[in-house]
Each structure stands twice: as structure tokens, then as C-alpha cells.
Amino acid sequence: MGRMQLDLFEYAQENRHARQARPQAAWEEPGVTLWGRAWLENVMRVCLPKFSSDIALGQRLLQGGRLTSCRVRRGHVQATFTNREGGTALVNLAVRPLPPARWAELDALCEQCGDAMFTHDDLPGAVETGLFAPGALLPELGDLRFECSHCQAPFCVYRAATLLAVAADFDRAPIKLFELRGAGQTTLLARSFQQAQPDEDDAILADDLGALFGIELENASEKRE
């Protein structure tokens, strides 16, 4: 991976009133779905025992309400935290994208599940193993590249907290994990329809897809009128 630059300009633009009092972002305890649990288990696998202390402190930091934002985008996570001095610690995490051949394998596994892909907490054993085995959908430590405004150490409490925090995003929207690993639009579109609940209307689905791809989609129900 090439050197990742801190997204400081974008952060400054979005936080030009940062000195004003603002409510802290609510953090939900992760791991309530298969996807959040799988991510957390993988974090522990690649980080322990080497970074045990940082992981433990990262958990305490999150439980203490010091996460202020966390965004998952294609190949990139950005998180901000309140530091001990009341300022802001900014973490950027770049994740190596999976190659096309690997996506072809993962897509074939996902298609076996149909609508149950994201609506059931249990997947067929072969599918779950294929998705979450080392080197598959979940990243290895070598696939991760951090930059942190707090320190220049290879790993720290804020880096650990960032890895832990995104699990809650994957609980809420598992497709974000696919986006993080660099899935193409065809894959994301297919997984979006699997993630959609049966009672979701066209407008909701269009909003979700528009946010995912950064475009405005025409509401199918309006098109029919």
C-alpha cells in the first residue's frame, strides 16, 4: 500500500466549529451479530498477545465514551477521539483491498446464502469458514496501515480503539465490511439487495445505495407514477 495521508483538510472543514461544545458520539457495544463478532475475533487473533495492553486500554477508552466519530469508506476508516487534555486524536486506517480473484470466490460463497446472508445469524459452515478464514474477507495485521495524530508508535490505544469501534458499524450494516475491503460496485450492489429487509420500501433502499455509491438514485416508486 502507498503511504496514506492524514485526511486533515477534510477533518478541519467538517469540524471548523470543533471548539464549541458538542455531544459525544454514542458507542454501541459491538459483537451483537455474526459480522461484528467475526471482526472482533479477528482483531484479537491478529493483535494478541503482542498488543494486549493497547487492546485492553482501547476497550476502556470506548466504554468511557471518548469516541466522537467513526466513518468507514472504501479501503479507509477514520475515527476521532477525545484525548486526556480535552483535544482530539485523529486516526486514519488504510486497509489493503482484496484482489479480484478473491472477490470472485467470496461472491460465490455469498450467493449460496440468498436472502439469509445478512438476516440470519448463522450461515452454513462452509460459507462462514470461507468468509472468515485467515486471508479471506477479514484483514491480517499486515493489511492495515495506521496514521495517528497522537503518536508515531506502530500501535497505540487509539489505533486499537479504532479497530474495535468499527465492529459496531459492521453489526449495523455488514456491507460496510465489503466496502472496506475494496469490493467493486457489482459486488456492493448484490450485497445491498441481500442486506435489505423484506419490508423496506424502494425509497429506503435507494437512499442506502445512493449513500454507498455517492450518487442520487431515482426512487423506483416515483418512476412508476
Protein Blocks (a to p, Z undefined) as FASTA:
>chain_A
ZZdddfkklmmmmmmmmmpccdddddddehiamklmmmmmmmmmmmpmklmmmmmmmmmm
mmnopafbdcddehiacdddddfkopacddddddddddfklmmmmmmmmmmnmmmlmmpc
bdcfklmmmmmgghilbccfklpccddfkbmcfbdfklmmmmmmmmmmmmmmmmlmmmmn
opafklmmmmmmmmpcfklcfklmmmmmmmmnopacddfklmmZZ
